[in-house]
Amino acid sequence: MIREMYRNMLREQEGTDKISKGTEQEIKNLLSSEGESGGQEGYARCRDCAFYIASAAEENGFVQGFRYAFRLFAECMQE
């Protein structure tokens, strides 16, 4: 349920459900500084891996943050 909420939030903000615009731009900047020294195929494979890893990391970070925030909220309500 939390992951679906994350995807919906991204769609509303940026029009995609995979990765935030900020992270996407950062990956493009990092890859452009490296150039296409590994050839077109190597560059594409590296780009795809970077986007896949960043997407998974963003989603997992959101889920963990949500869980921690909920635990903190529950703890505050007990006091």
Secondary structure, 3 states (H helix, E strand, C coil): CHHHHHHHHHHHHHCCCCCCHHHHHHHHHHHHHHCCCCHHHHHHHHHHHHHHHHHHHHHHHHHHHHHHHHHHHHHHHHC
